[in-house]
Amino acid sequence: MFVSSYNQVAFKFIDNFDFDQAPPLTIIAGEEGLGKTTLMRYLYNKCQKHISPLIFIDAQKFSSQYCFAACNGNLNNFRRKIRSAKLIILDNINVLKGKSKTIEELLYTLDTVLSQGGKIVLTYGGQDFNVHFLGERLASRLRSGLVLRLDTPTEKEINDFILYYLQTNDLVGKNISRPGSKIKNMKQAVKIITWNGQDSRSLLTEEKVDKVLALVAAHLGVEIKRILGPDKSRSVVQARYMTFILLNELYNCSYSEIADYFNRNRSLLKTKCREIKESQKELFETLCQKMYNKA
C-alpha cells in the first residue's frame, strides 16, 4: 500500500488497529480517488482472522440488502446478521443521500452495535465532513466519532504514487506515458496508466479469468465449461456476462480486451454488460464483495 503524508495518519490508525483500544466510531474522510476503499480492505484483511463476527460492506450494498429484505419479509434475519457484528466496516456512506428508510435502518444498526460493545469504521467522501444529508440523529452520532482526514496529495506525492504503481505492477521500463500534471488523485493516475498501458501489457490474464470464473460459477451454480461454451440458457448467459463485468470492474480490463479474449463482438458485449450491470445490481454487488473479501 502506498503511504505518504497525505494518508499517513489514517494508515497508522488502521495498521495499529486494536479493537479494545479503538474508539467506538471512526470515520475516514477524504476526496474521491485517495484510497479510502483500499484502506478499508486493508483493515478487513487485518482483522478477519481474530475479530468475529466481522462485516465489510459498501453502503450501496447495505441499502440494497435492506430493501431486498424488506420487500421479501426477511428483515429479522437481515437485522440479526448485521447487528450481531463485533466490527462493521462500512464504505462510502455518501451514497445513502436521499434514502431516508435506509438511513433510519443504519441509525438503529449503529446504536445496537455500539450498545453491545461493537465498533464501526466507515468512510465519507469529501473534506468538509458535512453529513447533514443523513438526518440530524445519525449525523450527530457521526460527529461524535473520531474523524481521520486524508489530505489533498501534493504533486510530488502523486508522482511518487505513479512510480510506486509502475514498480508494483512491473511496468517500469515499459512504453507507457506517465499522466500529466493535471492529475488530482491516485484513482485518476491509475486509470490513465491502465489505459496507456493496454497495448504493451495486457491487463487480462488467464489467472484473473480463472479467479472470476470460479467465483461466478460457484455462486450461481453453473459449470465453468457451460459459461465458456455456446449455451444460451438464461442462467448461463447471466453468469457469462457477470464474468465480463467483474473483469472490467475489479481489474480495469477494457470491454474491448474482454471481447477479444472471449472472441465476442466488442460493441455488443459492452452494451449488454452495461444493461446487465444496471438490471442486476444486487447480484453484481454481492459478487464484487465476495471478490474483495478474497483479495
C-alpha positions in Angstrom: 0.0 0.0 0.0 1.3 3.5 -0.9 1.7 5.6 2.2 2.7 9.2 2.4 2.0 12.4 4.4 -1.5 12.8 2.9 -2.8 9.4 4.3 -0.2 8.6 7.0 -2.5 9.3 10.0 -5.3 7.1 8.7 -2.9 4.4 7.7 -1.2 4.3 11.1 -4.6 4.1 12.8 -5.6 1.1 10.7 -2.2 -0.6 10.7 -2.2 -0.5 14.5 -5.9 -1.1 14.9 -6.6 -2.6 18.3 -10.2 -3.5 18.8 -10.2 -3.0 22.6 -8.5 0.4 22.4 -10.2 1.7 19.3 -12.9 4.4 19.6 -16.5 3.1 19.1 -16.9 5.0 15.8 -14.2 6.1 13.4 -14.7 8.0 10.1 -12.0 8.1 7.3 -12.9 11.2 5.3 -11.3 12.4 2.1 -11.9 13.3 -1.5 -12.6 10.7 -4.2 -9.6 8.7 -5.5 -7.3 8.9 -2.5 -7.6 5.2 -1.4 -10.3 5.1 1.2 -11.7 1.8 0.0 -8.1 0.4 -0.2 -7.7 1.3 3.5 -10.9 -0.4 4.4 -9.9 -3.6 2.6 -6.6 -3.5 4.4 -8.4 -3.2 7.7 -10.7 -6.1 6.8 -7.8 -8.4 5.9 -6.0 -7.4 9.0 -9.0 -8.1 11.3 -10.8 -11.1 9.7 -8.8 -13.8 11.5 -9.3 -12.5 15.0 -12.5 -10.4 15.1 -15.8 -12.2 14.6 -18.4 -11.6 13.5 -16.9 -9.0 11.1 -18.7 -7.3 8.3 -17.2 -5.3 5.5 -19.9 -3.8 3.3 -20.3 -1.0 0.8 -23.1 1.4 1.8 -24.9 0.8 -1.5 -24.9 -2.9 -0.9 -26.2 -2.3 2.7 -29.1 -0.3 1.2 -29.8 -2.9 -1.5 -29.8 -5.8 1.0 -32.0 -3.8 3.4 -34.6 -3.0 0.6 -34.5 -6.6 -0.6 -35.1 -8.0 2.9 -37.9 -5.5 3.5 -39.6 -6.5 0.2 -39.3 -10.2 1.0 -40.3 -10.2 4.6 -36.8 -11.1 5.7 -35.9 -8.1 7.8 -35.4 -10.0 11.0 -32.7 -12.2 9.5 -31.0 -9.2 7.9 -31.0 -7.2 11.2 -29.8 -10.2 13.2 -26.8 -10.7 10.9 -25.8 -7.0 10.6 -26.5 -6.0 14.2 -24.7 -9.0 15.8 -21.4 -7.9 14.2 -18.5 -7.1 16.5 -16.9 -4.8 13.9 -18.7 -3.2 10.9 -16.6 -1.7 8.1 -18.9 0.5 6.0 -17.6 2.1 2.9 -18.9 5.2 1.0 -21.7 6.4 3.3 -22.3 9.3 0.8 -24.4 7.0 -1.4 -27.2 7.0 1.2 -28.2 10.6 0.4 -31.9 10.7 -0.1 -32.5 7.1 1.2 -34.5 8.0 4.3 -35.5 4.5 5.3 -32.0 3.1 4.8 -30.6 5.9 6.9 -33.0 5.1 9.7 -32.1 1.5 9.5 -28.4 2.4 9.7 -29.1 4.6 12.7 -30.6 1.7 14.6 -27.9 -0.6 13.4 -25.2 1.7 14.6 -26.9 2.2 18.0 -27.4 -1.5 18.5 -23.8 -2.5 17.6 -22.2 0.2 19.8 -24.5 -0.6 22.7 -23.2 -4.2 22.6 -19.6 -3.1 22.7 -19.0 -3.3 19.0 -17.1 -0.9 16.8 -17.8 0.8 13.5 -15.3 2.2 10.9 -16.7 4.0 7.9 -15.7 6.2 5.0 -17.0 9.6 3.9 -16.2 11.2 0.6 -15.2 14.8 1.0 -13.1 17.1 3.2 -15.9 19.1 4.7 -17.5 16.2 6.6 -20.9 17.7 6.1 -23.2 14.8 6.9 -26.5 16.8 7.3 -28.0 14.7 4.5 -28.1 11.7 6.9 -30.6 13.4 9.1 -29.8 15.1 12.5 -29.9 11.9 14.6 -27.5 9.9 12.5 -25.4 12.9 11.7 -25.0 13.7 15.4 -23.8 10.2 16.0 -21.1 10.5 13.3 -20.0 13.9 14.5 -19.2 12.3 17.9 -16.8 9.8 16.3 -13.1 10.1 15.6 -12.6 11.7 12.1 -9.4 11.0 10.3 -8.9 13.0 7.2 -7.0 12.2 4.0 -5.3 15.4 2.9 -5.0 16.6 -0.7 -1.9 14.9 -2.1 0.9 17.1 -3.4 2.2 16.9 -6.9 5.3 15.1 -5.6 3.1 12.6 -3.7 1.1 11.8 -6.8 4.4 11.4 -8.8 5.7 9.1 -6.1 2.5 7.1 -6.2 2.8 6.7 -10.0 6.3 5.4 -9.6 5.1 3.0 -6.8 2.3 1.8 -9.0 4.6 1.2 -12.0 7.0 -0.7 -9.8 4.5 -2.9 -8.0 2.8 -3.8 -11.4 6.0 -4.5 -13.2 5.5 -1.6 -15.6 8.8 0.2 -15.1 10.7 0.5 -18.4 7.6 -0.3 -20.5 6.5 2.1 -23.2 3.9 3.8 -21.0 3.5 7.6 -20.9 3.0 9.0 -17.4 -0.1 11.1 -16.5 0.5 14.8 -16.8 0.5 17.4 -14.1 -3.3 17.9 -14.1 -3.8 14.6 -12.3 -5.5 15.3 -8.9 -5.6 11.9 -7.3 -4.4 8.4 -7.3 -7.6 6.9 -9.0 -7.1 9.2 -12.0 -3.5 8.2 -12.3 -4.3 4.5 -12.3 -7.0 4.9 -14.9 -4.6 6.8 -17.3 -1.7 4.4 -16.7 -4.0 1.5 -17.3 -5.4 2.9 -20.5 -1.9 3.9 -21.8 -0.5 0.5 -21.0 -3.1 -1.7 -22.5 -1.2 -2.2 -25.8 2.1 -3.0 -24.1 0.8 -5.1 -21.2 -2.4 -6.9 -21.3 -4.4 -6.5 -18.1 -6.4 -9.6 -18.8 -4.6 -12.7 -17.7 -5.6 -16.3 -17.5 -5.2 -16.2 -13.7 -7.7 -13.3 -13.4 -10.2 -15.0 -15.7 -9.9 -18.3 -13.7 -10.5 -16.5 -10.4 -13.6 -14.7 -11.6 -15.0 -17.7 -13.4 -14.6 -19.9 -10.3 -16.4 -17.3 -8.1 -19.3 -16.7 -10.5 -19.7 -20.4 -11.3 -19.8 -21.3 -7.6 -22.2 -18.5 -6.6 -24.7 -19.1 -9.5 -24.3 -22.9 -9.6 -23.3 -23.0 -13.2 -20.5 -25.1 -14.6 -17.5 -23.2 -16.0 -17.5 -25.1 -19.2 -21.0 -24.0 -19.9 -20.1 -20.4 -19.2 -17.3 -20.7 -21.8 -19.4 -22.7 -24.2 -22.2 -21.7 -26.6 -25.0 -22.4 -24.0 -27.6 -19.7 -24.2 -29.8 -20.6 -21.3 -30.7 -17.7 -19.0 -28.6 -18.7 -16.0 -25.6 -19.4 -18.2 -25.9 -16.1 -20.1 -26.2 -14.2 -16.7 -23.1 -16.0 -15.4 -21.2 -15.2 -18.6 -21.9 -11.5 -18.6 -21.3 -11.2 -14.9 -17.8 -12.7 -15.5 -17.2 -10.0 -18.2 -18.5 -7.2 -15.9 -16.3 -8.3 -12.9 -13.2 -8.4 -15.1 -13.9 -4.9 -16.1 -14.8 -3.7 -12.6 -12.2 -5.4 -10.5 -9.2 -5.5 -12.8 -9.8 -2.4 -15.1 -9.8 -4.7 -18.1 -11.4 -2.8 -21.1 -14.5 -4.3 -22.6 -12.6 -4.4 -25.9 -9.9 -6.5 -24.4 -12.5 -8.8 -22.8 -14.4 -9.2 -26.1 -11.2 -10.1 -27.9 -10.2 -12.6 -25.2 -13.6 -14.4 -25.4 -14.0 -13.9 -29.1 -17.1 -11.6 -28.8 -18.4 -8.6 -30.7 -16.9 -5.6 -28.9 -19.8 -3.2 -29.3 -22.5 -5.7 -28.4 -20.5 -7.0 -25.4 -20.0 -3.5 -23.9 -23.7 -2.6 -24.4 -25.0 -5.8 -22.9 -22.7 -5.6 -20.0 -23.9 -2.2 -19.1 -27.5 -3.3 -19.3 -27.0 -6.3 -17.1 -24.9 -4.4 -14.6 -27.8 -1.9 -14.2 -30.5 -4.5 -14.0 -28.7 -6.9 -11.7 -27.2 -4.5 -9.2 -27.8 -6.8 -6.2 -26.0 -9.7 -7.8 -23.2 -7.5 -9.1 -22.6 -6.0 -5.6 -22.7 -9.4 -4.0 -20.1 -10.8 -6.4 -17.9 -7.7 -6.0 -17.9 -8.0 -2.3 -17.0 -11.7 -2.5 -14.1 -10.9 -4.7 -12.9 -8.1 -2.5 -13.1 -10.4 0.6 -10.9 -12.9 -1.2 -8.3 -10.3 -2.1 
